[in-house]
Amino acid sequence: MADIDWFDTGYTYDVGVTVVSQVDVDYTIGELTGVQTSGLSITESYNSDSRIQAKVSTVVGAGESDGYVDNARLRIILTIPERNWSKELMTGYVSDIDEVYESGYVKRQYTLEGTVWGLLEHKTNAAVTIGKGAKMLDIWKKLMKDQTRMQFSTASATKDHPFSAVTLYEPGTQLSTILFELTSGYCRMNTDGHGTVILEDYTAPSKKSPTRVIDYNDLKSLIMAPLNMNSTKYEAPGRAVVTATVSNEDKNGKTTQETIVGYYDAPSEHPTSINTRGYLRSRSDSYSGSSEKPSKSELNAEAERNWKNDQDKGIEWTADSTFADYKAGEVATLILPSDRLGIAMVSKKVHITGVTTNLENFTQSLTMKEV
């Protein structure tokens, strides 16, 4: 398959949707007919547990079939005939079908979910026990084999480790929870375009080297104006407050209600502190722990956690691009707009955390976080 120069805008794009077995991603049942490019889109989110979702619409005559078979998966394939290039963009379970009958036609919209989504829906019917010394990859593969009908690969996973203690998961636990916790810090689960669950070594985005350059200044830039910057810097609180209402009973059996308050303030030199800002931005929450009568120290500790979790998430950039096969998870160098003389250009290392691919006009909306 030939390499593609995405700066060449003269390509012809063909989109097809095939019907695929729900238990064997290598078995194609047939073609989906009447596919409409309007509304045909794929949304990827690096930080979403389900990873990827898509929308596919068809229009056929009333009483006609568009070729879909109950419970089958759908696969979206993009082809560039001039370059003998073809790629499976997504293979997904059908989680919903909307049907509208109008003027002798049937319009259907399919909502597709990536393979990892199926693990979110799956709850165990028995306890899962992981013994001390058990290897992470062995347990992960055994659970995938015994509990699912999914194809999977561990070829890119090398960071194995043994468990230092017995771990027990109660019946009714989401299978995804077990699998995510098994691999946390070592590997990451993803789905390829063929519908296979891929377990691969995890590397923090900040430690990855950029593999692409997104240059806003290039005369052949794929980025379409505007390029937007977003920051939560000014939304982060300088104080977090946690309250709890507890019941107290005196010696006469009379019950009274008492409100206990815990809080955490940003250190005096922190960017969110009252000393730095000149004003105090606060957030308030109710106690979320399990203690019936939490102590003030417990409330203070929860307030500190809430404060830390609500600090500046960093700078994000959003932009629209012509289609260039961007994928969530890639790390790129973003070259920001320069002045008219072409000097003072600034580059940022960014992690692409979100990609929405519009297959009607072959554009991609990118969300990029500075790392």
C-alpha positions as CSV (number, residue, x, y, z in Angstrom):
1,M,0.0,0.0,0.0
2,A,1.5,3.3,-1.1
3,D,2.4,6.1,1.3
4,I,0.1,9.1,1.2
5,D,1.2,12.8,0.9
6,W,-1.6,14.4,2.8
7,F,-0.6,17.8,1.5
8,D,-1.9,16.6,-1.9
9,T,-5.5,17.7,-2.0
10,G,-6.3,16.1,-5.3
11,Y,-7.2,12.6,-4.0
12,T,-10.6,10.9,-4.5
13,Y,-12.0,9.4,-1.3
14,D,-14.3,6.4,-1.3
15,V,-16.1,5.3,1.9
16,G,-17.5,1.8,2.3
17,V,-19.2,0.1,5.2
18,T,-19.1,-3.7,5.6
19,V,-21.1,-6.0,7.8
20,V,-18.8,-8.1,10.0
21,S,-19.4,-11.0,12.4
22,Q,-19.9,-10.0,16.0
23,V,-17.6,-12.8,17.2
24,D,-15.0,-13.1,14.3
25,V,-13.7,-9.8,13.0
26,D,-12.0,-11.7,10.1
27,Y,-15.4,-12.8,8.7
28,T,-17.2,-10.3,6.5
29,I,-20.9,-11.0,6.0
30,G,-21.6,-8.4,3.3
31,E,-21.8,-4.7,2.4
32,L,-24.1,-2.1,3.9
33,T,-26.0,-0.4,1.2
34,G,-27.6,3.0,0.9
35,V,-24.8,4.5,3.1
36,Q,-25.1,8.3,3.3
37,T,-22.0,10.5,3.7
38,S,-24.1,13.1,5.5
39,G,-23.6,12.6,9.2
40,L,-21.0,9.9,8.7
41,S,-18.4,10.5,11.5
42,I,-16.0,8.9,13.8
43,T,-15.1,10.3,17.2
44,E,-12.0,9.2,19.1
45,S,-11.1,10.3,22.7
46,Y,-7.9,9.2,24.3
47,N,-9.2,9.8,27.8
48,S,-12.5,8.0,27.3
49,D,-12.7,4.4,28.5
50,S,-14.7,3.4,25.4
51,R,-12.0,5.0,23.1
52,I,-14.0,5.5,19.9
53,Q,-17.6,5.9,18.6
54,A,-19.1,6.4,15.2
55,K,-22.4,7.3,13.4
56,V,-23.4,5.7,10.1
57,S,-26.7,6.4,8.2
58,T,-28.4,4.6,5.4
59,V,-31.5,5.3,3.2
60,V,-33.3,2.5,1.4
61,G,-36.8,2.0,0.0
62,A,-39.5,1.0,2.4
63,G,-39.5,-2.8,2.6
64,E,-35.9,-3.1,1.4
65,S,-32.9,-4.2,3.4
66,D,-29.7,-2.2,3.7
67,G,-27.9,-5.5,4.4
68,Y,-27.5,-5.2,8.1
69,V,-27.8,-8.4,10.1
70,D,-28.9,-8.3,13.8
71,N,-26.0,-8.2,16.3
72,A,-23.3,-7.9,13.5
73,R,-20.6,-5.3,13.7
74,L,-20.0,-2.6,11.1
75,R,-16.6,-1.7,9.6
76,I,-15.9,1.7,8.1
77,I,-13.3,1.6,5.3
78,L,-11.7,4.5,3.6
79,T,-10.1,4.1,0.1
80,I,-8.0,6.3,-2.1
81,P,-8.1,4.6,-5.5
82,E,-5.4,6.7,-7.1
83,R,-2.9,5.6,-4.6
84,N,-4.0,2.0,-4.1
85,W,-4.5,3.0,-0.4
86,S,-7.2,1.5,1.9
87,K,-7.6,1.6,5.6
88,E,-10.1,0.2,8.1
89,L,-11.0,3.3,10.2
90,M,-13.2,1.5,12.7
91,T,-15.0,-1.7,13.4
92,G,-17.7,-1.3,16.0
93,Y,-20.6,-2.9,17.8
94,V,-24.0,-1.5,17.0
95,S,-25.3,0.0,20.3
96,D,-28.4,1.8,18.9
97,I,-30.5,2.0,15.7
98,D,-32.8,4.9,15.0
99,E,-35.3,4.4,12.2
100,V,-37.5,7.0,10.4
101,Y,-40.1,6.0,7.8
102,E,-40.7,8.9,5.4
103,S,-42.1,9.2,1.8
104,G,-41.5,5.6,0.9
105,Y,-38.0,5.4,2.3
106,V,-36.5,4.1,5.5
107,K,-33.7,6.2,7.1
108,R,-31.6,4.4,9.7
109,Q,-28.8,5.8,11.8
110,Y,-26.4,3.3,13.5
111,T,-24.5,4.2,16.6
112,L,-21.2,2.3,16.7
113,E,-19.0,1.6,19.7
114,G,-15.4,0.4,19.7
115,T,-14.6,-3.0,21.0
116,V,-13.3,-1.8,24.4
117,W,-16.9,-0.5,25.0
118,G,-18.0,-4.1,25.2
119,L,-15.8,-4.6,28.2
120,L,-17.5,-1.6,29.9
121,E,-20.9,-3.3,29.5
122,H,-19.7,-6.7,30.8
123,K,-20.1,-7.5,34.5
124,T,-18.7,-10.7,36.0
125,N,-21.1,-13.3,37.5
126,A,-18.5,-14.7,39.9
127,A,-15.6,-13.5,42.0
128,V,-12.3,-13.1,40.2
129,T,-9.3,-13.9,42.3
130,I,-5.7,-13.1,41.3
131,G,-3.1,-15.0,43.2
132,K,0.1,-13.7,44.6
133,G,2.9,-14.0,42.0
134,A,0.5,-14.3,39.1
135,K,1.8,-12.5,35.9
136,M,-0.2,-9.5,34.6
137,L,-0.1,-10.6,30.9
138,D,-1.2,-14.2,31.7
139,I,-4.2,-13.0,33.8
140,W,-5.2,-10.4,31.2
141,K,-5.1,-13.0,28.4
142,K,-7.0,-15.6,30.4
143,L,-9.8,-13.1,31.3
144,M,-10.1,-12.0,27.7
145,K,-10.2,-15.6,26.5
146,D,-12.6,-17.0,29.2
147,Q,-14.9,-14.0,29.6
148,T,-15.2,-12.5,26.1
149,R,-15.7,-13.4,22.4
150,M,-13.2,-10.7,21.3
151,Q,-10.1,-11.0,19.3
152,F,-7.1,-9.5,21.0
153,S,-3.3,-9.1,20.7
154,T,-0.5,-8.6,23.3
155,A,2.3,-8.5,20.7
156,S,3.1,-4.9,21.7
157,A,2.9,-5.5,25.5
158,T,6.3,-6.3,27.1
159,K,5.9,-4.6,30.5
160,D,4.8,-7.7,32.5
161,H,4.9,-7.9,36.3
162,P,3.9,-10.3,39.1
163,F,1.3,-9.4,41.7
164,S,2.7,-9.0,45.2
165,A,-0.5,-9.9,47.0
166,V,-3.8,-11.8,46.4
167,T,-6.4,-9.5,44.7
168,L,-10.1,-10.2,44.9
169,Y,-12.8,-8.7,42.7
170,E,-16.4,-9.3,43.8
171,P,-19.1,-10.7,41.5
172,G,-20.8,-7.9,39.4
173,T,-17.5,-6.0,38.9
174,Q,-17.2,-4.5,35.4
175,L,-14.7,-6.6,33.4
176,S,-13.2,-3.3,32.1
177,T,-12.4,-2.3,35.7
178,I,-10.5,-5.5,36.3
179,L,-8.6,-5.3,33.0
180,F,-7.8,-1.6,33.5
181,E,-6.5,-2.0,37.0
182,L,-4.5,-5.1,36.0
183,T,-2.5,-3.1,33.5
184,S,-2.5,0.4,35.0
185,G,0.9,2.1,34.7
186,Y,2.2,-0.7,32.5
187,C,0.0,-1.2,29.5
188,R,-2.9,0.5,27.7
189,M,-5.9,-1.1,26.0
190,N,-7.0,0.2,22.7
191,T,-8.9,-0.9,19.6
192,D,-7.5,-1.0,16.1
193,G,-9.6,-0.4,13.0
194,H,-10.1,-4.1,12.5
195,G,-11.9,-4.4,15.8
196,T,-9.1,-6.2,17.7
197,V,-8.4,-5.2,21.3
198,I,-4.7,-4.2,21.4
199,L,-2.7,-4.3,24.6
200,E,0.4,-2.2,24.2
201,D,3.1,-0.8,26.5
202,Y,2.1,2.5,28.1
203,T,4.4,5.5,27.7
204,A,3.4,8.9,29.2
205,P,2.7,11.3,26.3
206,S,5.2,13.8,27.8
207,K,7.9,11.2,27.3
208,K,7.0,10.4,23.7
209,S,8.8,11.9,20.8
210,P,6.7,13.8,18.2
211,T,5.9,11.8,15.1
212,R,4.2,14.5,13.2
213,V,4.5,18.3,12.5
214,I,1.4,20.4,12.5
215,D,2.6,23.7,11.0
216,Y,0.0,26.5,10.9
217,N,2.4,28.7,8.9
218,D,3.1,26.4,6.0
219,L,1.6,27.6,2.8
220,K,0.3,24.1,2.3
221,S,-0.9,23.8,5.9
222,L,-3.7,21.3,6.5
223,I,-5.0,23.4,9.4
224,M,-8.0,25.5,8.6
225,A,-8.3,28.8,10.6
226,P,-8.9,29.4,13.4
227,L,-6.5,27.8,15.9
228,N,-8.1,28.1,19.4
229,M,-6.4,28.0,22.8
230,N,-8.2,26.8,25.9
231,S,-7.0,26.8,29.4
232,T,-8.6,26.1,32.8
233,K,-6.0,28.3,34.6
234,Y,-8.6,30.8,35.8
235,E,-11.2,28.2,36.7
236,A,-9.0,26.4,39.3
237,P,-10.0,27.0,42.9
238,G,-7.7,28.4,45.6
239,R,-9.8,26.8,48.3
240,A,-11.8,23.6,48.5
241,V,-14.5,23.1,51.1
242,V,-16.1,19.8,52.1
243,T,-19.1,19.6,54.4
244,A,-20.9,16.7,56.2
245,T,-24.1,16.7,58.2
246,V,-24.0,14.2,61.1
247,S,-26.6,13.1,63.6
248,N,-25.9,13.3,67.3
249,E,-28.1,11.8,70.1
250,D,-27.9,13.1,73.6
251,K,-28.5,11.1,76.8
252,N,-32.2,11.8,76.6
253,G,-32.5,10.4,73.2
254,K,-32.9,13.7,71.5
255,T,-31.3,13.8,68.0
256,T,-29.7,17.0,66.6
257,Q,-28.0,17.7,63.3
258,E,-24.4,19.0,63.2
259,T,-22.6,20.3,60.1
260,I,-18.9,19.7,60.1
261,V,-16.7,21.6,57.7
262,G,-13.2,20.8,56.3
263,Y,-11.2,22.8,53.9
264,Y,-7.9,23.1,52.1
265,D,-6.2,26.3,51.0
266,A,-3.6,26.6,48.2
267,P,-0.1,27.3,49.5
268,S,0.6,31.0,49.7
269,E,2.8,31.2,46.6
270,H,0.6,28.9,44.5
271,P,-0.9,30.5,41.3
272,T,-4.4,30.0,42.7
273,S,-3.8,31.4,46.2
274,I,-5.4,34.6,47.5
275,N,-2.0,36.1,47.7
276,T,-1.3,35.5,44.0
277,R,-4.7,36.3,42.6
278,G,-5.8,39.0,45.0
279,Y,-9.2,37.1,45.4
280,L,-10.2,33.6,46.6
281,R,-12.0,31.3,44.2
282,S,-13.6,28.4,46.1
283,R,-15.4,25.2,45.4
284,S,-17.7,23.4,47.8
285,D,-18.6,19.7,48.0
286,S,-20.5,17.3,50.2
287,Y,-18.5,14.6,51.9
288,S,-18.4,11.5,49.6
289,G,-16.8,9.0,52.0
290,S,-18.4,6.1,53.8
291,S,-17.9,7.1,57.4
292,E,-21.2,8.0,59.2
293,K,-19.4,10.5,61.4
294,P,-16.3,11.7,59.5
295,S,-13.7,13.6,61.5
296,K,-12.6,17.0,60.5
297,S,-9.2,15.6,59.4
298,E,-11.1,13.3,57.0
299,L,-12.9,16.2,55.6
300,N,-9.7,18.2,55.3
301,A,-8.1,15.3,53.5
302,E,-11.0,15.0,51.0
303,A,-10.9,18.8,50.4
304,E,-7.2,18.6,49.6
305,R,-7.9,15.8,47.1
306,N,-10.7,17.8,45.5
307,W,-8.4,20.8,45.2
308,K,-5.6,18.9,43.6
309,N,-8.0,17.2,41.1
310,D,-9.4,20.6,40.1
311,Q,-6.2,22.4,39.3
312,D,-5.2,23.7,35.9
313,K,-5.4,20.8,33.4
314,G,-2.9,22.6,31.1
315,I,-3.4,24.3,27.7
316,E,-5.4,22.7,25.0
317,W,-5.5,23.7,21.3
318,T,-8.3,22.9,19.0
319,A,-8.3,23.2,15.2
320,D,-9.9,21.7,12.1
321,S,-7.8,20.0,9.5
322,T,-8.3,18.5,6.1
323,F,-8.2,14.7,6.5
324,A,-4.7,13.5,7.3
325,D,-5.4,10.3,9.2
326,Y,-4.7,11.9,12.6
327,K,-5.3,9.5,15.5
328,A,-6.0,10.1,19.2
329,G,-2.9,9.3,21.1
330,E,-0.4,10.7,18.6
331,V,2.2,13.2,19.8
332,A,3.0,16.1,17.4
333,T,4.9,19.3,17.2
334,L,2.5,22.2,16.8
335,I,4.0,25.3,15.2
336,L,2.0,28.3,16.1
337,P,1.1,31.2,13.9
338,S,4.0,33.6,13.4
339,D,3.9,37.3,12.6
340,R,3.7,38.5,9.0
341,L,7.5,38.5,8.6
342,G,7.6,34.9,9.4
343,I,9.7,35.3,12.6
344,A,9.1,34.6,16.3
345,M,7.6,31.2,15.5
346,V,6.8,29.2,18.6
347,S,6.4,25.4,18.6
348,K,4.7,23.3,21.2
349,K,4.8,19.6,21.9
350,V,1.2,18.4,21.9
351,H,-0.7,15.2,22.6
352,I,-3.7,14.6,20.3
353,T,-6.4,13.7,22.8
354,G,-9.4,13.9,20.6
355,V,-10.2,13.5,16.9
356,T,-13.5,13.8,15.2
357,T,-13.4,12.7,11.6
358,N,-16.1,14.0,9.3
359,L,-16.4,11.7,6.3
360,E,-18.8,13.9,4.5
361,N,-16.3,16.6,3.8
362,F,-13.1,14.7,4.8
363,T,-12.1,17.0,7.6
364,Q,-10.8,16.2,11.1
365,S,-11.4,18.3,14.3
366,L,-8.4,18.0,16.6
367,T,-8.0,18.5,20.3
368,M,-4.4,18.8,21.4
369,K,-3.0,19.1,24.9
370,E,0.4,20.6,25.6
371,V,2.8,18.1,27.2
